[in-house]
Amino acid sequence: MSLAPAHIASIRPYVPGKPMAELERELGLTSTIKLASNENPLGPSPKVLRAVRAHLAEINRYPDGSAFDLTRALAAKFDVPAEALLLGNGSNEVIDIAVRTFLRPGEEVVSAAGAFVVYQLATQAAGGTNVVVPMREHTHDLPAMAAAVTSATRMVFVANPNNPTGTWVAERAVERFLAALPAGVIAVFDEAYFEYVSRRTFPDTLKRVRAGQPVFCLRTFSKAYGIAGLRIGYLVGVRRDGNALYNELLRRGVIVRPVGNYGYPQHLRITVGLPEQNDRLIAALREALAAVPAR
């Protein structure tokens, strides 16, 4: 008998990329490479390393929970009041806090199939109802998402750009989307990868935050800034079973990421590594493709 409520007990945990040490223990391998979690193979900026070293002697003290200095630095950079900022343990925690703060049990959250699964996990954990809208050409179908909003909808999540599909929606589409949302619905734009889009038509969600619209903009230091991973890699290969290829690559000491749980059973997400890692991946992938029959 489970002591947890049904909506908690039925949560399927988020599965991260397989650690190298775990694979080496399981298969007795050495010198494995990991191209599964979009981690930065070059490491963080030297400025980051200097800052971390400067504060190592202070790890016996609890940190400033309000992140006073960082909050005010970000507020100045983005021209928003400090009170408009919420810092957390990566985007995951910020998503979870936002959902728990604004969603009441039974209310709905709209998101896209093939987007970050944590939107759905956070909603389920809060006792909410997930309304998942299919993508169109691997891109958020904003008109369909707006049409899926009901009187019970409290939040809508848009990953822009989206991982793992690598697609994004433009300013005009976002403008029409927001105009179609009824009052009381919060639009959450997860922009963890926005640094990788240079097009002028990419939407400026921060201007909407400054204007006081019910819009949240999520950003992170984990991707472009290399503190928790430089997430730029995604490979769409020949028609093979993604899990089968994943397992064949594991046997060769190469860790990538299957994305069947995002609705792409014949795809793998592969991070760009160092040149020698990329060469090793290509050699292992050729062997794996030969071992897995095409469908």
VMD Tcl script that draws the C-alpha trace (Angstrom):
set ca {
  {0.00 0.00 0.00}
  {1.43 3.35 -1.03}
  {1.23 6.14 1.52}
  {1.71 8.74 -1.21}
  {-1.27 10.19 -3.11}
  {-2.02 8.52 -6.45}
  {-0.83 11.50 -8.50}
  {2.55 11.33 -6.71}
  {2.93 7.55 -6.72}
  {2.30 7.40 -10.47}
  {5.05 9.89 -11.39}
  {7.65 8.40 -13.70}
  {11.02 9.82 -12.61}
  {13.02 11.96 -15.02}
  {15.85 9.86 -16.47}
  {19.09 11.85 -16.87}
  {22.04 10.94 -19.07}
  {23.93 7.85 -17.93}
  {27.07 8.66 -15.88}
  {30.40 7.47 -17.27}
  {31.40 5.85 -13.98}
  {28.18 3.82 -13.96}
  {28.74 2.47 -17.47}
  {32.36 1.59 -16.67}
  {31.26 -0.32 -13.54}
  {28.55 -2.20 -15.43}
  {30.55 -3.25 -18.48}
  {34.10 -3.14 -17.17}
  {35.06 -0.41 -19.63}
  {37.63 2.33 -19.25}
  {38.09 5.64 -21.02}
  {34.43 6.08 -21.95}
  {33.13 9.32 -23.41}
  {29.80 10.96 -22.65}
  {27.93 12.87 -25.34}
  {24.49 12.45 -23.81}
  {23.82 15.47 -21.62}
  {25.23 18.35 -23.65}
  {27.98 18.95 -21.13}
  {30.72 21.39 -22.12}
  {33.85 19.37 -22.97}
  {36.01 22.50 -22.61}
  {34.89 23.22 -19.07}
  {33.72 26.54 -17.62}
  {35.23 29.95 -18.21}
  {38.48 30.70 -16.36}
  {36.62 33.58 -14.73}
  {34.18 31.08 -13.22}
  {37.02 28.94 -11.92}
  {38.72 31.95 -10.33}
  {35.49 33.00 -8.65}
  {34.88 29.50 -7.30}
  {38.43 29.18 -5.97}
  {38.15 32.57 -4.28}
  {35.22 31.32 -2.19}
  {36.30 27.74 -1.43}
  {37.42 28.70 2.08}
  {33.85 29.83 2.85}
  {32.07 26.51 2.24}
  {31.62 26.03 5.97}
  {29.10 28.89 5.88}
  {25.55 28.75 4.58}
  {25.16 30.79 1.38}
  {23.01 33.88 1.09}
  {19.63 32.40 0.33}
  {18.46 35.59 -1.34}
  {21.48 35.65 -3.70}
  {21.67 39.39 -3.09}
  {24.61 40.23 -5.36}
  {23.61 37.99 -8.26}
  {19.98 39.08 -8.12}
  {20.91 42.74 -8.35}
  {23.46 42.13 -11.08}
  {20.82 40.35 -13.16}
  {18.25 43.04 -12.41}
  {20.63 45.70 -13.70}
  {21.54 43.66 -16.80}
  {17.92 43.02 -17.79}
  {16.46 46.32 -16.54}
  {13.92 44.71 -14.22}
  {13.33 45.21 -10.48}
  {15.12 42.74 -8.22}
  {11.73 41.61 -6.94}
  {10.92 40.28 -10.42}
  {13.68 37.66 -10.19}
  {13.58 34.17 -8.69}
  {16.75 32.12 -8.53}
  {16.79 28.39 -8.14}
  {18.78 25.20 -8.57}
  {18.64 25.29 -12.35}
  {15.52 25.70 -14.45}
  {14.08 22.50 -12.99}
  {13.59 23.99 -9.55}
  {12.29 27.30 -10.90}
  {9.72 25.43 -13.01}
  {8.66 23.41 -9.98}
  {8.33 26.51 -7.79}
  {6.32 28.36 -10.43}
  {3.89 25.47 -10.85}
  {3.45 24.94 -7.11}
  {2.92 28.66 -6.57}
  {0.26 29.31 -9.20}
  {-1.42 25.96 -9.87}
  {-4.23 24.63 -7.72}
  {-5.10 20.89 -7.71}
  {-7.24 20.01 -10.70}
  {-6.22 23.01 -12.79}
  {-4.57 22.56 -16.15}
  {-1.15 23.24 -17.64}
  {-0.71 23.25 -21.43}
  {2.60 22.18 -22.97}
  {3.85 20.63 -26.20}
  {4.57 16.98 -26.88}
  {8.30 16.62 -27.40}
  {9.17 19.53 -25.12}
  {10.90 19.37 -21.71}
  {9.20 16.57 -19.76}
  {9.72 18.39 -16.45}
  {6.72 20.63 -17.27}
  {4.51 17.57 -17.10}
  {6.25 16.10 -14.05}
  {5.93 19.35 -12.08}
  {2.26 19.64 -13.01}
  {1.53 16.08 -11.95}
  {3.40 16.53 -8.68}
  {1.25 19.57 -7.91}
  {-1.96 17.65 -8.53}
  {-2.65 19.42 -11.80}
  {-3.83 18.11 -15.17}
  {-1.48 17.97 -18.15}
  {-2.85 19.04 -21.53}
  {-0.23 18.00 -24.07}
  {-0.55 19.38 -27.61}
  {1.21 17.66 -30.55}
  {3.92 19.60 -32.34}
  {3.68 20.53 -35.99}
  {6.84 19.84 -37.99}
  {8.68 19.32 -34.69}
  {7.80 22.89 -33.64}
  {5.46 24.22 -30.96}
  {2.04 24.62 -32.58}
  {1.11 27.86 -30.84}
  {-2.38 28.23 -32.42}
  {-3.25 24.69 -31.32}
  {-1.86 25.33 -27.85}
  {-3.94 28.51 -27.53}
  {-7.01 26.57 -28.67}
  {-6.34 23.95 -25.97}
  {-6.69 26.56 -23.21}
  {-9.87 26.25 -21.17}
  {-11.34 27.98 -18.14}
  {-9.32 25.52 -16.02}
  {-5.96 26.44 -17.61}
  {-3.55 28.25 -15.35}
  {-0.19 28.07 -17.19}
  {1.18 27.42 -20.67}
  {4.80 26.37 -21.21}
  {6.69 27.21 -24.40}
  {10.29 26.02 -24.72}
  {11.91 28.47 -27.09}
  {14.18 27.21 -28.59}
  {13.01 23.69 -27.85}
  {15.15 20.77 -26.76}
  {15.45 18.17 -28.16}
  {13.95 19.23 -31.52}
  {16.08 22.37 -31.90}
  {13.17 24.42 -33.28}
  {11.92 27.85 -32.23}
  {8.98 30.19 -32.69}
  {9.23 33.77 -33.91}
  {8.04 37.11 -32.53}
  {4.88 37.41 -34.63}
  {3.74 33.92 -33.69}
  {4.32 34.67 -30.00}
  {2.46 37.99 -30.30}
  {-0.60 36.26 -31.78}
  {-0.36 33.49 -29.22}
  {-0.32 35.86 -26.25}
  {-3.20 37.87 -27.69}
  {-5.27 34.68 -27.84}
  {-4.71 33.75 -24.19}
  {-7.48 34.72 -21.76}
  {-6.83 36.76 -18.64}
  {-5.49 34.75 -15.74}
  {-3.30 32.42 -17.82}
  {0.47 32.68 -17.30}
  {2.70 32.14 -20.34}
  {6.03 30.63 -19.32}
  {8.79 30.90 -21.93}
  {11.66 28.53 -21.18}
  {14.61 30.19 -22.92}
  {17.43 27.98 -21.69}
  {18.85 27.94 -25.23}
  {18.08 31.46 -26.39}
  {21.79 32.37 -26.72}
  {22.01 30.03 -29.70}
  {19.47 31.93 -31.80}
  {20.81 34.97 -33.66}
  {17.75 35.73 -35.81}
  {16.24 39.18 -35.34}
  {12.77 37.65 -35.40}
  {13.38 35.76 -32.14}
  {10.86 37.08 -29.59}
  {11.85 39.49 -26.83}
  {9.92 38.11 -23.86}
  {11.74 40.31 -21.38}
  {10.04 43.40 -22.78}
  {6.72 41.77 -21.92}
  {7.94 41.08 -18.39}
  {8.94 44.73 -18.04}
  {5.51 45.77 -19.29}
  {3.87 43.79 -16.51}
  {2.26 41.14 -18.72}
  {1.57 37.69 -17.16}
  {4.72 36.28 -18.75}
  {7.61 34.41 -17.15}
  {11.00 34.13 -18.88}
  {13.29 31.30 -17.76}
  {17.03 31.62 -18.35}
  {20.00 29.60 -17.14}
  {23.77 29.65 -16.70}
  {23.90 25.91 -17.37}
  {23.99 25.91 -21.15}
  {25.81 28.67 -23.04}
  {27.90 29.66 -20.04}
  {29.20 26.12 -19.56}
  {28.57 25.89 -15.83}
  {26.32 22.84 -16.03}
  {26.62 22.02 -19.71}
  {26.92 23.59 -23.16}
  {23.74 22.22 -24.76}
  {24.10 22.53 -28.49}
  {24.08 18.98 -29.82}
  {21.31 17.07 -31.62}
  {21.71 14.57 -34.41}
  {18.88 13.22 -36.58}
  {20.14 9.88 -38.06}
  {19.02 7.05 -40.54}
  {15.67 5.07 -39.61}
  {16.90 2.85 -36.76}
  {15.54 2.08 -33.32}
  {17.00 4.77 -31.06}
  {17.26 2.56 -27.97}
  {18.99 -0.20 -29.90}
  {21.57 2.26 -31.24}
  {21.98 3.73 -27.75}
  {22.77 0.28 -26.30}
  {25.19 -0.55 -29.12}
  {27.04 2.71 -28.48}
  {27.16 1.96 -24.73}
  {28.95 -1.32 -25.49}
  {31.56 0.73 -27.32}
  {32.04 3.13 -24.42}
  {30.08 6.03 -25.91}
  {27.15 7.50 -23.98}
  {24.52 9.43 -25.94}
  {20.87 10.14 -25.13}
  {17.82 8.27 -26.45}
  {14.78 10.53 -26.75}
  {11.97 8.04 -27.16}
  {10.34 9.54 -24.05}
  {9.98 12.78 -26.03}
  {8.14 10.99 -28.81}
  {11.18 10.44 -31.06}
  {11.92 6.69 -30.85}
  {14.21 6.71 -33.88}
  {16.39 9.62 -32.81}
  {19.36 10.20 -30.56}
  {20.47 13.45 -28.97}
  {24.23 13.75 -29.25}
  {26.35 16.50 -27.75}
  {29.21 18.03 -29.71}
  {32.42 16.91 -27.99}
  {36.12 17.55 -28.51}
  {37.48 16.66 -31.98}
  {38.91 13.33 -30.83}
  {35.64 12.49 -29.07}
  {33.65 13.31 -32.19}
  {35.94 11.08 -34.26}
  {35.47 8.24 -31.79}
  {31.71 8.76 -31.85}
  {31.57 8.59 -35.64}
  {33.58 5.36 -35.68}
  {31.38 3.80 -32.99}
  {28.22 5.01 -34.71}
  {29.24 3.34 -37.97}
  {29.63 0.05 -36.10}
  {26.35 0.54 -34.24}
  {24.45 1.32 -37.44}
  {25.81 -1.86 -39.01}
  {24.68 -3.86 -35.97}
  {21.12 -2.46 -35.85}
  {18.92 -3.32 -38.85}
  {17.00 -0.55 -40.58}
  {13.22 -0.54 -40.23}
}
mol new
graphics top color blue
foreach p $ca { graphics top sphere $p radius 0.5 }
foreach p [lrange $ca 0 end-1] q [lrange $ca 1 end] { graphics top cylinder $p $q radius 0.2 }
display resetview
